Amino acid sequence: MAIKISACVITKNEEKNIPRWLGCMKKIADEIIVVDTGSTDSTVALAQEAGAKLYYFKWINDFSAAKNYAIEQAIGDWIVFLDADEFFTEEAQNVFRQELEHFHRDKSVACLLCRMLDIDADNDNRVFNTSLLPRIFRRSPYIRYKGAIHEQLENTQGNKKMVFAEKLEFMHTGYSRSIVRSKSERNLPIMLSELDKATTEKERRRLYPYLMDAYNNLGQYDKTIYYAEKCISCGYQMIGGEGSFYETIIMAMFNTEQPLNEILAMIARAEKDYPQEPFFPFTRSMALEKQGDLVGAEEAVLHGLELRKVQEDKMRQGIGISDTSRGLLPYVYERLGNIYSMKGAKQQAADNYLMALKQHKYQADSLRGLCRILADAKDVELIGLLNSLYDREKDGLFIVKNLKDLVGAGVLSYYGKDVRSFEQGYVHMASGRFDSAGVKLGEYLREMVLMGALAANNMDEYPQDGYLKALISKEYLETFEENAKKKDALRRLKEYRARAGIDN
């Protein structure tokens, strides 16, 4: 008999996230349970439209109470409990039921650990961290959440296993750049007020890691380093991410372009304390490459990749460690690609560029590096390779934008089929259709000029970046169609050119 799957979530004002969550759960679950705790936006309406079973729970400042209420409404054999800003990858969705049926047959298994991929939705969904969390479990009176905040799943029966479901990865968008910046802007004044009121060192120490994160999210790296050093000096420990303070300091030093010898000294200090953490040899390779030491950079990368194998083994064993080095992998493989390319080892270079793109397909420099190596490949061969990574319709603009000067007409025509921006002009030129290319680029130019003219109508002062001088010529202004809406803007543009002496 087929297993029945219940998907649960608690919500409050999740209208931005809930459509994606509902879409994901429709593909894998037999029933969808939404427990709302007081939304004032369209969350409830969206859940109802999707056919979810909707319940209400009065918020009592207790996440476990709300989640346990949702569990009690479920009737499935297994419960999937992802937050509204979490969703399974497409690969996981495709094999979800098959994988769960496999674990269902082992009666000793009560809970599944899934790999969570923290992604930056503001940066093409780039993965920057991973960890293992329990998100799927059997429906049982013995399995419930505990803790009002930072709630944990507990099995009071205690005689069942929790195992790692390697293929069931899910993504989390809650730490995307815009979100964490907004939270940091909100929370920093509160924390600084707490720090000012603190009367004991213990009270102050508690705030150090949160202040470090807030300043880091806001790009204030000097203060980031200051509080990270405070955390290290007072012996603060982050469970599952013991080297995270060093990691934060090192990246802040890169961001502030501190001397490479100082960065390398900090990395050496970190490696001494955490010799098994691949993050540090990876960043050492970055610094060495900047110094021009390609041999040292290659050795550091390869050492880091060996350490990652050990880390991956621990993850497969269900050890819930944080995995920040995962976010560096696209750059790591790209670095190897660059090094092997300079050595003339084309096959190794191509393999590593491809590995970088498998980690993050929108790594533009890796794509360009790969296509430079494969410059002699036939269009049909290159299209076949790119199709293993990209969707022709969704990713066509990205391909054309980044490869317009590197690939043949066949590739550009294939991926440019649905491109509607000015890059379409390059597609036409690649095919030898220079007349239509001129038309497309001319349409774009006219649109840009019109925007410039209309924007000028609201300018008190004109920008000094050369935009108007380069884009809007005297001759074009004289022939530009004038109507009631544009007349004043064009007049002001002409006055600007005269005042600025552009046409003298």
Salt bridges, closest charged atoms under 4 A:
ASP30 OD2 - ARG97 NH2 3.16
GLU31 OE1 - LYS53 NZ 2.71
ASP83 OD1 - LYS67 NZ 3.51
ASP85 OD2 - HIS172 NE2 3.24
GLU86 OE2 - ARG135 NH2 3.03
GLU99 OE2 - LYS167 NZ 3.97
ASP106 OD2 - LYS161 NZ 3.90
ASP118 OD1 - HIS172 ND1 2.82
ASP120 OD2 - ARG177 NH2 3.42
GLU151 OE2 - LYS67 NZ 2.83
GLU166 OE2 - ARG316 NH1 3.60
GLU169 OE2 - ARG115 NE 2.93
GLU185 OE2 - ARG181 NE 3.35
GLU194 OE1 - ARG206 NH2 2.68
GLU201 OE1 - ARG204 NE 3.30
GLU229 OE1 - ARG269 NH2 3.00
GLU271 OE1 - ARG284 NE 3.12
GLU289 OE1 - ARG335 NE 2.49
GLU298 OE1 - LYS343 NZ 2.56
GLU306 OE2 - LYS309 NZ 3.10
GLU312 OE1 - ARG115 NH2 3.36
GLU312 OE2 - ARG308 NH2 2.64
ASP313 OD1 - ARG316 NH2 2.76
ASP323 OD1 - ARG308 NH1 2.82
ASP395 OD2 - LYS361 NZ 3.01
ASP405 OD1 - ARG368 NH1 3.06
ASP418 OD1 - LYS417 NZ 3.55
GLU482 OE2 - LYS494 NZ 3.44
ASP488 OD1 - ARG491 NH2 2.14
GLU495 OE2 - ARG491 NH1 2.84
ASP503 OD1 - ARG497 NH2 2.90
